[in-house]
Amino acid sequence: MGDIHISDFHKDTAKALNLLYNSFPRKLTLFVEDIAGPDSPDEFGLHSPRHMACLSALIWLADEGYIRYEDTIRQEAVDQVTLTHKGFTLLSGFISCRSRLANQATHINAQLDPILDNSDIDGDFAPAIDLVRAALKGGSSNAVDAIMQILLNR
């Protein structure tokens, strides 16, 4: 079993990129709770480690050039966020649904085949965002991990 914080990172980044792709090119306010789920700060006003990890994942996406934002709203959200050219082309580009090279590295075919069979994706190539959506919809953290590893290594 992989490290849970890495699986959470992959799920958070996949959800964020999907939300931003759906609103592209409009800017939006992306709330951490919309991605990681509800969080109640403790008696000192500190958020949970899970909440902070999600916020850090959003900032990492910006640091690596996938998204841009104007500001943070406390530790609750990133404001006026949108995909960059790099993020948009990554998600809209076609990738192999059944890549031998990707399968050797991540065993993605075993993770995605059941999900692809129950999706609208037809053929050997699909926009990357469709694979992200299929993995998120399928609910398999292994599938989300596999597709995000491929995307973040491109």
DSSP file (Angstrom, degrees, kcal/mol; ACC not computed):
  #  RESIDUE AA STRUCTURE BP1 BP2  ACC     N-H-->O    O-->H-N    N-H-->O    O-->H-N    TCO  KAPPA ALPHA  PHI   PSI    X-CA   Y-CA   Z-CA
    1    1 A M              0   0    0      0, 0.0     3,-0.1     0, 0.0     0, 0.0   0.000 360.0 360.0 360.0 135.8    0.0    0.0    0.0
    2    2 A G        -     0   0    0      1,-0.2     2,-0.3     2,-0.1     3,-0.0  -0.140 360.0 -71.7 -75.3 174.5    1.3    3.4   -0.9
    3    3 A D    >>  -     0   0    0      1,-0.1     4,-1.7     2,-0.0     3,-0.7  -0.539  39.1-141.2 -69.5 128.1    1.7    6.4    1.4
    4    4 A I  H 3> S+     0   0    0     -2,-0.3     4,-2.6     1,-0.3     5,-0.2   0.835  99.2  58.7 -63.1 -34.0   -1.8    7.8    2.2
    5    5 A H  H 3> S+     0   0    0      1,-0.2     4,-1.9     2,-0.2    -1,-0.3   0.826 105.4  50.2 -67.8 -28.3   -0.6   11.4    2.0
    6    6 A I  H <> S+     0   0    0     -3,-0.7     4,-2.6     2,-0.2    -1,-0.2   0.893 110.2  49.4 -74.1 -40.2    0.5   10.8   -1.6
    7    7 A S  H  X S+     0   0    0     -4,-1.7     4,-2.5     2,-0.2    -2,-0.2   0.910 111.5  49.5 -62.9 -41.1   -2.9    9.3   -2.5
    8    8 A D  H  X S+     0   0    0     -4,-2.6     4,-2.9     2,-0.2     5,-0.2   0.908 109.9  51.9 -62.3 -41.2   -4.6   12.3   -0.9
    9    9 A F  H  X S+     0   0    0     -4,-1.9     4,-2.7     2,-0.2     5,-0.3   0.934 110.7  47.3 -59.6 -47.3   -2.3   14.6   -2.9
   10   10 A H  H  X S+     0   0    0     -4,-2.6     4,-2.4     1,-0.2    -2,-0.2   0.915 114.1  47.0 -61.9 -43.4   -3.2   12.9   -6.1
   11   11 A K  H  X S+     0   0    0     -4,-2.5     4,-2.6     2,-0.2     5,-0.2   0.924 113.5  48.4 -65.1 -43.8   -6.9   13.0   -5.3
   12   12 A D  H  X S+     0   0    0     -4,-2.9     4,-2.5     1,-0.2    -2,-0.2   0.927 114.1  45.1 -62.8 -45.5   -6.8   16.6   -4.3
   13   13 A T  H  X S+     0   0    0     -4,-2.7     4,-2.7    -5,-0.2     5,-0.2   0.887 112.9  51.5 -68.1 -37.0   -4.9   17.7   -7.4
   14   14 A A  H  X S+     0   0    0     -4,-2.4     4,-2.3    -5,-0.3    -2,-0.2   0.938 112.5  45.5 -63.3 -46.2   -7.2   15.7   -9.7
   15   15 A K  H  X S+     0   0    0     -4,-2.6     4,-2.5     2,-0.2    -2,-0.2   0.922 114.4  48.4 -62.9 -44.0  -10.3   17.2   -8.2
   16   16 A A  H  X S+     0   0    0     -4,-2.5     4,-2.5    -5,-0.2     5,-0.2   0.936 112.4  47.4 -63.3 -46.7   -8.8   20.7   -8.4
   17   17 A L  H  X S+     0   0    0     -4,-2.7     4,-2.5     1,-0.2    -1,-0.2   0.887 111.9  51.1 -63.6 -38.2   -7.7   20.4  -12.0
   18   18 A N  H  X S+     0   0    0     -4,-2.3     4,-2.3    -5,-0.2    -1,-0.2   0.934 110.8  47.8 -63.8 -46.1  -11.1   18.9  -12.9
   19   19 A L  H  X S+     0   0    0     -4,-2.5     4,-1.0     1,-0.2    -2,-0.2   0.909 114.6  46.5 -60.1 -42.5  -13.0   21.9  -11.3
   20   20 A L  H  X S+     0   0    0     -4,-2.5     4,-0.8     1,-0.2     3,-0.3   0.876 110.7  51.5 -70.7 -37.1  -10.7   24.4  -13.0
   21   21 A Y  H >< S+     0   0    0     -4,-2.5     3,-0.7     1,-0.2    -1,-0.2   0.904 106.8  55.3 -63.7 -40.2  -11.0   22.7  -16.4
   22   22 A N  H 3< S+     0   0    0     -4,-2.3    -1,-0.2     1,-0.2    -2,-0.2   0.765 116.0  36.9 -64.6 -25.3  -14.8   22.7  -16.1
   23   23 A S  H >< S+     0   0    0     -4,-1.0     3,-2.0    -3,-0.3    -1,-0.2   0.453  94.2 168.9-105.3  -1.8  -14.7   26.5  -15.6
   24   24 A F  T <<  +     0   0    0     -4,-0.8     3,-0.1    -3,-0.7    -3,-0.0  -0.282  62.5  14.6 -58.9 136.3  -11.9   27.4  -18.0
   25   25 A P  T 3  S+     0   0    0      0, 0.0    -1,-0.3     0, 0.0    -2,-0.1  -0.956 108.8  90.1 -94.7   9.1  -11.1   30.2  -18.9
   26   26 A R  S <  S-     0   0    0     -3,-2.0     2,-0.2    -6,-0.1    -3,-0.1  -0.362  74.0-126.8 -66.0 143.7  -13.1   31.8  -16.1
   27   27 A K        +     0   0    0     55,-0.1     2,-0.3    -3,-0.1    55,-0.2  -0.624  34.2 177.8 -84.1 149.7  -11.4   32.4  -12.8
   28   28 A L  E     -A   81   0A   0     53,-1.8    53,-3.0    -2,-0.2     2,-0.6  -0.932  35.9-103.9-144.8 169.6  -13.0   31.1   -9.7
   29   29 A T  E     -     0   0A   0     -2,-0.3     2,-0.7    50,-0.2    50,-0.2  -0.894  34.0-155.5 -96.5 121.4  -12.5   30.9   -5.9
   30   30 A L  E     -A   78   0A   0     48,-2.7    48,-2.1    -2,-0.6     2,-0.3  -0.870   6.6-154.0-105.1 108.3  -11.5   27.3   -5.1
   31   31 A F  E >>  -A   77   0A   0     -2,-0.7     3,-0.9    46,-0.2     4,-0.6  -0.640  15.0-138.3 -84.9 135.4  -12.4   26.4   -1.5
   32   32 A V  H >> S+     0   0    0     44,-2.7     4,-3.1    -2,-0.3     3,-1.5   0.885 104.1  58.8 -57.6 -40.8  -10.3   23.7    0.2
   33   33 A E  H 3> S+     0   0    0     43,-0.5     4,-1.1     1,-0.3    -1,-0.3   0.774  96.9  61.4 -63.5 -25.9  -13.5   22.2    1.7
   34   34 A D  H <4 S+     0   0    0     -3,-0.9    -1,-0.3     2,-0.1    -2,-0.2   0.716 117.9  29.8 -70.5 -19.4  -14.9   21.6   -1.8
   35   35 A I  H << S+     0   0    0     -3,-1.5    -2,-0.2    -4,-0.6    -3,-0.1   0.839 132.2  28.2-103.4 -51.4  -11.9   19.4   -2.5
   36   36 A A  H  < S-     0   0    0     -4,-3.1    -3,-0.2     1,-0.3    -2,-0.1   0.542 107.9-113.7 -94.3  -8.9  -10.9   17.8    0.8
   37   37 A G     <  -     0   0    0     -4,-1.1    -1,-0.3    -5,-0.5    -2,-0.2  -0.286  55.5 -26.4  97.4 172.0  -14.3   17.8    2.5
   38   38 A P        -     0   0    0      0, 0.0     2,-0.4     0, 0.0    13,-0.0  -0.182  57.8-172.6 -62.2 149.4  -15.5   19.7    5.6
   39   39 A D        -     0   0    0     11,-0.0    -6,-0.1    12,-0.0    -2,-0.1  -0.997  14.1-156.4-144.1 137.4  -13.1   20.8    8.3
   40   40 A S        -     0   0    0     -2,-0.4     6,-0.1     6,-0.0     5,-0.0  -0.958  23.8-129.8-115.4 115.2  -13.7   22.3   11.7
   41   41 A P        -     0   0    0      0, 0.0     6,-0.2     0, 0.0    -2,-0.0  -0.253  29.3-113.4 -58.0 150.2  -10.8   24.3   13.1
   42   42 A D    >   -     0   0    0      4,-2.6     3,-2.2     1,-0.1     6,-0.0  -0.009  43.7 -77.1 -74.7-173.2   -9.8   23.4   16.6
   43   43 A E  T 3  S+     0   0    0      1,-0.3    -1,-0.1     2,-0.1     0, 0.0   0.681 134.2  52.0 -63.8 -16.7  -10.2   25.7   19.7
   44   44 A F  T 3  S-     0   0    0      2,-0.1    -1,-0.3     3,-0.0     3,-0.1   0.391 120.5-107.2 -97.6   2.0   -7.1   27.6   18.6
   45   45 A G  S <  S+     0   0    0     -3,-2.2     2,-0.4     1,-0.3    -2,-0.1   0.606  72.5 142.7  84.1  12.3   -8.4   28.2   15.0
   46   46 A L        -     0   0    0     -6,-0.1    -4,-2.6     1,-0.1    -1,-0.3  -0.700  45.5-131.2 -90.8 137.0   -6.0   25.7   13.4
   47   47 A H        -     0   0    0     -2,-0.4    -1,-0.1    -6,-0.2    -8,-0.0  -0.366  32.6 -90.2 -79.1 163.3   -7.2   23.5   10.6
   48   48 A S     >  -     0   0    0      1,-0.1     4,-2.3    -2,-0.1     5,-0.2  -0.272  34.7-111.3 -67.6 157.7   -6.7   19.8   10.4
   49   49 A P  H  > S+     0   0    0      0, 0.0     4,-2.3     0, 0.0     5,-0.2   0.861 119.5  56.2 -57.6 -35.2   -3.5   18.4    8.8
   50   50 A R  H  > S+     0   0    0      2,-0.2     4,-1.9     1,-0.2     5,-0.1   0.924 107.5  47.3 -63.5 -44.5   -5.7   17.0    6.0
   51   51 A H  H  > S+     0   0    0      1,-0.2     4,-2.2     2,-0.2    -1,-0.2   0.925 113.5  47.8 -61.1 -46.0   -7.1   20.5    5.3
   52   52 A M  H  X S+     0   0    0     -4,-2.3     4,-2.4     1,-0.2    -1,-0.2   0.848 108.0  55.3 -67.3 -33.8   -3.7   22.0    5.3
   53   53 A A  H  X S+     0   0    0     -4,-2.3     4,-2.0     2,-0.2    -1,-0.2   0.896 108.2  49.1 -64.9 -39.2   -2.3   19.3    3.0
   54   54 A C  H  X S+     0   0    0     -4,-1.9     4,-2.0     2,-0.2    -2,-0.2   0.930 110.9  49.1 -65.6 -45.2   -5.0   20.1    0.5
   55   55 A L  H  X S+     0   0    0     -4,-2.2     4,-2.1     1,-0.2    -2,-0.2   0.912 111.0  51.1 -59.3 -41.8   -4.2   23.8    0.6
   56   56 A S  H  X S+     0   0    0     -4,-2.4     4,-2.4     1,-0.2    -1,-0.2   0.860 106.0  55.1 -64.2 -35.4   -0.5   23.0    0.2
   57   57 A A  H  X S+     0   0    0     -4,-2.0     4,-2.2     2,-0.2    -1,-0.2   0.897 107.8  49.5 -64.0 -39.9   -1.4   20.8   -2.9
   58   58 A L  H  X S+     0   0    0     -4,-2.0     4,-1.5     2,-0.2    -2,-0.2   0.915 112.1  47.1 -64.6 -42.8   -3.2   23.8   -4.5
   59   59 A I  H  X S+     0   0    0     -4,-2.1     4,-2.8     1,-0.2    -2,-0.2   0.877 109.5  54.7 -66.8 -36.6   -0.2   26.0   -3.8
   60   60 A W  H  X S+     0   0    0     -4,-2.4     4,-2.4     2,-0.2    -2,-0.2   0.915 103.6  55.2 -62.0 -43.1    2.1   23.3   -5.2
   61   61 A L  H  <>S+     0   0    0     -4,-2.2     5,-2.5     1,-0.2     6,-1.1   0.892 111.9  44.6 -56.7 -38.7    0.1   23.3   -8.4
   62   62 A A  H ><5S+     0   0    0     -4,-1.5     3,-1.4     4,-0.2    -2,-0.2   0.923 110.7  52.8 -70.7 -44.5    0.7   27.0   -8.7
   63   63 A D  H 3<5S+     0   0    0     -4,-2.8    -2,-0.2     1,-0.3    -1,-0.2   0.846 110.8  48.3 -59.5 -33.6    4.4   26.8   -7.8
   64   64 A E  T 3<5S-     0   0    0     -4,-2.4    -1,-0.3    -5,-0.2    -2,-0.2   0.449 119.7-109.8 -89.1  -0.9    4.8   24.1  -10.6
   65   65 A G  T < 5S+     0   0    0     -3,-1.4    22,-0.5     2,-0.3    21,-0.3   0.597  86.8 113.7  90.1  11.8    3.0   26.2  -13.2
   66   66 A Y  S   <S+     0   0    0     -5,-2.5    18,-2.2    -6,-0.2    21,-0.3   0.815  84.8  13.9 -83.5 -31.6   -0.2   24.3  -13.6
   67   67 A I  E     -C   83   0B   0     -6,-1.1     2,-0.3    16,-0.3    -2,-0.3  -0.893  64.3-150.3-135.1 165.1   -2.5   26.9  -12.1
   68   68 A R  E     +C   82   0B   0     14,-2.4    14,-2.1    -2,-0.3     2,-0.3  -0.992  15.0 178.9-135.3 148.1   -2.3   30.6  -11.2
   69   69 A Y        -     0   0    0     -2,-0.3    11,-0.2    12,-0.2    12,-0.2  -0.960  28.4-139.7-143.1 160.9   -4.1   32.5   -8.5
   70   70 A E  S    S-     0   0    0      9,-2.2     2,-0.3    -2,-0.3    10,-0.2   0.831  76.2 -23.8 -90.3 -35.7   -4.2   36.0   -7.2
   71   71 A D  E     -B   79   0A   0      8,-1.1     8,-3.6     2,-0.0     2,-0.3  -0.980  57.2-108.1-164.2 167.4   -4.4   35.4   -3.4
   72   72 A T  E     -B   78   0A   0     -2,-0.3     2,-0.8     6,-0.2     6,-0.2  -0.832  23.5-135.0-102.4 151.2   -5.4   33.1   -0.7
   73   73 A I  E >>  -B   77   0A   0      4,-2.7     3,-2.9    -2,-0.3     4,-1.2  -0.885  65.6 -69.1-105.0  99.7   -8.4   33.7    1.5
   74   74 A R  T 34 S-     0   0    0     -2,-0.8     3,-0.1     1,-0.3    -1,-0.0  -0.285  96.6 -46.3  46.6-130.9   -7.0   32.9    4.9
   75   75 A Q  T 34 S+     0   0    0      1,-0.1    -1,-0.3    -3,-0.1   -20,-0.1   0.009 129.6  84.7-111.6  26.2   -6.4   29.2    4.8
   76   76 A E  T <4 S-     0   0    0     -3,-2.9   -44,-2.7     1,-0.3   -43,-0.5   0.773  95.8 -14.2 -97.6 -32.0   -9.8   28.5    3.4
   77   77 A A  E  <  -AB  31  73A   0     -4,-1.2    -4,-2.7   -46,-0.3     2,-0.4  -0.979  53.7-111.9-163.3 164.4   -9.4   29.0   -0.4
   78   78 A V  E     -AB  30  72A   0    -48,-2.1   -48,-2.7    -2,-0.3     3,-0.3  -0.957  41.1-141.5-108.2 136.7   -7.3   30.2   -3.3
   79   79 A D  E     + B   0  71A   0     -8,-3.6    -9,-2.2    -2,-0.4    -8,-1.1  -0.759  68.4   5.8-108.8 144.6   -9.0   33.2   -5.0
   80   80 A Q  E    S+     0   0A   0     -2,-0.3     2,-0.3   -11,-0.2    -1,-0.2   0.936  85.7 168.6  54.7  53.0   -9.2   34.1   -8.7
   81   81 A V  E     +A   28   0A   0    -53,-3.0   -53,-1.8    -3,-0.3     2,-0.3  -0.740   8.5 159.4-100.8 144.3   -7.6   30.8   -9.8
   82   82 A T  E     -C   68   0B   0    -14,-2.1   -14,-2.4    -2,-0.3     2,-0.2  -0.963  43.6 -86.5-151.7 164.7   -7.4   29.4  -13.3
   83   83 A L  E     -C   67   0B   0     -2,-0.3   -16,-0.3   -63,-0.3     2,-0.1  -0.487  39.7-134.9 -70.5 145.2   -5.4   26.9  -15.3
   84   84 A T     >  -     0   0    0    -18,-2.2     4,-2.9    -2,-0.2     5,-0.2  -0.376  34.6 -94.9 -84.4 176.1   -2.3   28.1  -16.9
   85   85 A H  H  > S+     0   0    0      1,-0.2     4,-2.7     2,-0.2     5,-0.3   0.921 129.4  52.2 -56.5 -44.2   -1.4   27.3  -20.5
   86   86 A K  H  > S+     0   0    0    -21,-0.3     4,-1.8     1,-0.2    -1,-0.2   0.919 112.0  44.8 -59.6 -45.9    0.7   24.4  -19.2
   87   87 A G  H  > S+     0   0    0    -22,-0.5     4,-1.9   -21,-0.3    -2,-0.2   0.908 114.3  48.4 -66.3 -43.0   -2.3   23.1  -17.1
   88   88 A F  H  X S+     0   0    0     -4,-2.9     4,-2.3     1,-0.2     5,-0.2   0.934 113.4  45.5 -65.0 -46.7   -4.8   23.5  -19.9
   89   89 A T  H  X S+     0   0    0     -4,-2.7     4,-1.3    -5,-0.2    -1,-0.2   0.846 110.5  55.4 -68.7 -31.7   -2.7   21.8  -22.6
   90   90 A L  H  < S+     0   0    0     -4,-1.8    38,-0.3    -5,-0.3    -1,-0.2   0.938 115.0  38.2 -61.6 -46.3   -1.9   19.0  -20.1
   91   91 A L  H  < S+     0   0    0     -4,-1.9    38,-2.6     1,-0.2    39,-0.3   0.798 119.1  45.6 -78.9 -30.0   -5.5   18.2  -19.5
   92   92 A S  H  < S+     0   0    0     -4,-2.3    -1,-0.2    36,-0.2    -2,-0.2   0.632  91.4 101.5 -89.7 -13.4   -6.8   18.8  -23.0
   93   93 A G  S  < S-     0   0    0     -4,-1.3    35,-2.5    -5,-0.2     2,-0.3  -0.396  77.7-112.8 -71.9 147.6   -4.1   16.8  -24.7
   94   94 A F  E     +D  127   0C   0     33,-0.3     2,-0.3    34,-0.1    -1,-0.1  -0.611  37.5 178.9 -80.7 136.7   -4.8   13.3  -25.9
   95   95 A I  E     -D  126   0C   0     31,-2.7    31,-2.2    -2,-0.3     2,-0.2  -0.930  36.8 -89.7-132.6 160.8   -3.0   10.4  -24.2
   96   96 A S  E >   -D  125   0C   0     -2,-0.3     3,-0.6    29,-0.2    29,-0.3  -0.494  22.9-157.3 -71.4 132.2   -3.1    6.7  -24.6
   97   97 A C  T 3  S+     0   0    0     27,-4.0    -1,-0.2    -2,-0.2    28,-0.2   0.703  96.0  30.2 -77.6 -20.3   -5.7    4.9  -22.5
   98   98 A R  T 3  S+     0   0    0     26,-0.7     2,-0.3    14,-0.0    -1,-0.2  -0.327  80.7 170.5-137.4  52.3   -3.7    1.7  -22.7
   99   99 A S    <>  -     0   0    0     -3,-0.6     4,-2.4     1,-0.2    10,-0.2  -0.480  27.6-151.0 -69.9 127.8   -0.1    2.8  -23.0
  100  100 A R  H  > S+     0   0    0     -2,-0.3     4,-2.4     2,-0.2     5,-0.2   0.916  98.7  49.1 -63.8 -42.5    2.4   -0.1  -22.7
  101  101 A L  H  > S+     0   0    0      2,-0.2     4,-1.7     1,-0.2    -1,-0.2   0.937 113.9  45.0 -63.1 -46.7    5.1    2.2  -21.3
  102  102 A A  H  > S+     0   0    0      1,-0.2     4,-2.6     2,-0.2     6,-0.5   0.893 112.1  53.2 -63.6 -38.6    2.7    3.7  -18.8
  103  103 A N  H  X S+     0   0    0     -4,-2.4     4,-2.4     1,-0.2    -1,-0.2   0.894 106.7  51.7 -65.6 -38.8    1.4    0.2  -17.9
  104  104 A Q  H  < S+     0   0    0     -4,-2.4    -1,-0.2     1,-0.2    -2,-0.2   0.886 116.0  41.5 -63.0 -37.6    4.9   -1.1  -17.2
  105  105 A A  H  < S+     0   0    0     -4,-1.7    -2,-0.2    -5,-0.2    -1,-0.2   0.865 137.2   8.1 -78.8 -36.8    5.6    1.8  -14.9
  106  106 A T  H  < S-     0   0    0     -4,-2.6    -3,-0.2    -5,-0.2    -2,-0.2   0.482  84.9-123.3-127.5  -5.4    2.3    2.0  -13.0
  107  107 A H     X  +     0   0    0     -4,-2.4     4,-1.1    -5,-0.4     3,-0.5   0.866  54.6 157.6  56.7  36.2    0.1   -1.0  -13.9
  108  108 A I  H  >  +     0   0    0     -6,-0.5     4,-3.2     1,-0.2     5,-0.3   0.822  58.7  64.9 -63.8 -32.1   -2.4    1.7  -15.0
  109  109 A N  H  > S+     0   0    0      1,-0.2     4,-2.8     2,-0.2    -1,-0.2   0.921 101.7  48.8 -60.4 -42.6   -4.2   -0.7  -17.3
  110  110 A A  H  4 S+     0   0    0     -3,-0.5    -1,-0.2     1,-0.2    -2,-0.2   0.836 116.6  44.3 -63.9 -31.5   -5.3   -2.9  -14.5
  111  111 A Q  H  < S+     0   0    0     -4,-1.1     4,-0.4    -3,-0.2    -2,-0.2   0.880 122.0  35.0 -79.3 -39.3   -6.5    0.2  -12.6
  112  112 A L  H  X S+     0   0    0     -4,-3.2     4,-3.6     1,-0.1     5,-0.3   0.758  96.1  80.3 -91.3 -25.7   -8.3    1.9  -15.4
  113  113 A D  H  X S+     0   0    0     -4,-2.8     4,-2.3    -5,-0.3     5,-0.2   0.905  96.9  44.4 -53.0 -48.9   -9.8   -0.9  -17.5
  114  114 A P  H  > S+     0   0    0      0, 0.0     4,-0.8     0, 0.0    -1,-0.2   0.879 117.6  46.5 -63.6 -33.5  -12.8   -1.4  -15.2
  115  115 A I  H >4 S+     0   0    0     -4,-0.4     3,-0.6    -3,-0.3    -2,-0.2   0.911 112.0  49.3 -72.9 -43.0  -13.3    2.3  -15.0
  116  116 A L  H >< S+     0   0    0     -4,-3.6     3,-1.6     1,-0.2     5,-0.2   0.862 104.9  59.4 -64.8 -35.2  -12.9    2.8  -18.8
  117  117 A D  H 3< S+     0   0    0     -4,-2.3    -1,-0.2    -5,-0.3    -2,-0.2   0.803 109.9  43.3 -62.7 -28.0  -15.4    0.0  -19.4
  118  118 A N  T << S+     0   0    0     -4,-0.8    -1,-0.3    -3,-0.6     2,-0.2   0.141 107.0  78.0-103.4  18.7  -18.0    1.9  -17.5
  119  119 A S  S <  S-     0   0    0     -3,-1.6    -3,-0.0     2,-0.2    15,-0.0  -0.623  88.4-108.7-119.6 178.9  -17.3    5.3  -19.0
  120  120 A D  S    S+     0   0    0     -2,-0.2     2,-0.3    10,-0.1    -4,-0.1   0.428  79.0 118.6 -85.4  -0.1  -18.0    7.2  -22.3
  121  121 A I        -     0   0    0     -5,-0.2     2,-0.4     9,-0.1    -2,-0.2  -0.537  41.9-177.9 -73.9 127.7  -14.3    6.8  -23.3
  122  122 A D        +     0   0    0     -2,-0.3     3,-0.2     3,-0.2     2,-0.1  -0.992  41.3  13.6-129.6 132.7  -14.0    4.9  -26.5
  123  123 A G  S    S-     0   0    0     -2,-0.4     3,-0.0     1,-0.2   -26,-0.0  -0.457  95.1 -64.2 101.2-174.3  -10.8    3.9  -28.3
  124  124 A D  S    S+     0   0    0     -2,-0.1   -27,-4.0   -27,-0.1   -26,-0.7   0.629 112.1  50.8 -92.0 -15.3   -7.1    3.9  -27.4
  125  125 A F  E     +D   96   0C   0    -29,-0.3   -29,-0.2    -3,-0.2    -3,-0.2  -0.947  58.4 162.4-126.5 146.2   -6.7    7.7  -26.9
  126  126 A A  E     -D   95   0C   0    -31,-2.2   -31,-2.7    -2,-0.4     5,-0.1  -0.983  48.1 -83.5-152.3 156.4   -8.6   10.2  -24.9
  127  127 A P  E >>  -D   94   0C   0      0, 0.0     4,-1.2     0, 0.0     3,-1.1  -0.410  43.8-121.0 -59.1 141.3   -8.1   13.7  -23.6
  128  128 A A  H 3> S+     0   0    0    -35,-2.5     4,-2.2   -38,-0.3     3,-0.3   0.854 111.5  61.1 -54.9 -37.5   -6.3   13.5  -20.3
  129  129 A I  H 3> S+     0   0    0    -38,-2.6     4,-2.7     1,-0.2    -1,-0.3   0.848  99.0  56.7 -62.0 -32.8   -9.2   15.2  -18.4
  130  130 A D  H <> S+     0   0    0     -3,-1.1     4,-2.4   -39,-0.3    -1,-0.2   0.881 107.6  47.9 -65.9 -36.6  -11.5   12.4  -19.5
  131  131 A L  H  X S+     0   0    0     -4,-1.2     4,-2.4    -3,-0.3    -2,-0.2   0.890 111.3  50.6 -69.1 -38.6   -9.2    9.9  -17.8
  132  132 A V  H  X S+     0   0    0     -4,-2.2     4,-2.6     2,-0.2    -2,-0.2   0.945 112.6  46.7 -61.6 -47.4   -9.0   12.0  -14.7
  133  133 A R  H  X S+     0   0    0     -4,-2.7     4,-2.9     1,-0.2     5,-0.2   0.909 111.9  50.3 -62.0 -43.1  -12.8   12.2  -14.6
  134  134 A A  H  X S+     0   0    0     -4,-2.4     4,-2.3     2,-0.2    -1,-0.2   0.910 111.8  48.1 -63.0 -41.6  -13.2    8.5  -15.1
  135  135 A A  H  X>S+     0   0    0     -4,-2.4     4,-1.0     2,-0.2     5,-0.7   0.919 114.1  46.0 -65.7 -43.3  -10.7    7.7  -12.3
  136  136 A L  H ><5S+     0   0    0     -4,-2.6     3,-0.5     1,-0.2    -2,-0.2   0.920 114.4  47.9 -64.4 -43.2  -12.4   10.1   -9.9
  137  137 A K  H 3<5S+     0   0    0     -4,-2.9    -2,-0.2     1,-0.2    -1,-0.2   0.873 107.2  56.8 -65.8 -37.0  -15.9    8.8  -10.8
  138  138 A G  H 3<5S-     0   0    0     -4,-2.3    -1,-0.2    -5,-0.2    -2,-0.2   0.726  99.3-139.5 -69.0 -21.3  -14.7    5.2  -10.4
  139  139 A G  T <<5 +     0   0    0     -4,-1.0     2,-0.7    -3,-0.5    -3,-0.1   0.535  53.3 137.8  78.1   5.5  -13.7    5.9   -6.9
  140  140 A S     >< -     0   0    0     -5,-0.7     4,-2.1     1,-0.2    -1,-0.2  -0.762  41.2-161.5 -89.0 117.8  -10.5    3.9   -7.1
  141  141 A S  H  > S+     0   0    0     -2,-0.7     4,-2.8     1,-0.2     5,-0.2   0.831  93.2  58.8 -65.9 -29.0   -7.6    5.7   -5.4
  142  142 A N  H  > S+     0   0    0      2,-0.2     4,-2.4     1,-0.2    -1,-0.2   0.899 106.5  47.0 -65.0 -39.2   -5.2    3.4   -7.3
  143  143 A A  H  > S+     0   0    0      2,-0.2     4,-2.5   -32,-0.2     5,-0.3   0.913 113.0  48.1 -68.4 -42.1   -6.6    4.6  -10.6
  144  144 A V  H  X S+     0   0    0     -4,-2.1     4,-2.4    -9,-0.3     5,-0.2   0.930 112.6  49.7 -62.7 -44.6   -6.4    8.3   -9.5
  145  145 A D  H  X S+     0   0    0     -4,-2.8     4,-2.3     1,-0.2    -2,-0.2   0.931 111.4  49.3 -57.7 -46.2   -2.8    7.7   -8.4
  146  146 A A  H  X S+     0   0    0     -4,-2.4     4,-1.8     1,-0.2    -2,-0.2   0.932 113.7  42.9 -63.5 -48.1   -1.9    6.0  -11.7
  147  147 A I  H  X S+     0   0    0     -4,-2.5     4,-2.5     1,-0.2    -1,-0.2   0.894 114.8  50.1 -69.0 -37.5   -3.3    8.7  -14.0
  148  148 A M  H  X S+     0   0    0     -4,-2.4     4,-2.8    -5,-0.3    -1,-0.2   0.869 107.3  54.7 -69.5 -34.4   -2.0   11.6  -11.9
  149  149 A Q  H  X S+     0   0    0     -4,-2.3     4,-0.7    -5,-0.2    -1,-0.2   0.921 111.1  46.0 -61.2 -42.5    1.5   10.0  -11.8
  150  150 A I  H >< S+     0   0    0     -4,-1.8     3,-0.7    -5,-0.2    -2,-0.2   0.945 115.5  45.4 -65.1 -47.5    1.4    9.9  -15.6
  151  151 A L  H >< S+     0   0    0     -4,-2.5     3,-1.4     1,-0.2    -2,-0.2   0.908 112.1  49.7 -65.1 -42.5    0.2   13.5  -15.9
  152  152 A L  H 3< S+     0   0    0     -4,-2.8    -1,-0.2     1,-0.3    -2,-0.2   0.598 108.6  54.9 -76.6  -8.5    2.5   15.0  -13.4
  153  153 A N  T <<        0   0    0     -4,-0.7    -1,-0.3    -3,-0.7    -2,-0.2   0.355 360.0 360.0 -99.9   4.4    5.5   13.3  -15.1
  154  154 A R    <         0   0    0     -3,-1.4    -1,-0.2    -4,-0.2    -2,-0.1   0.462 360.0 360.0 -84.6 360.0    4.7   14.8  -18.6
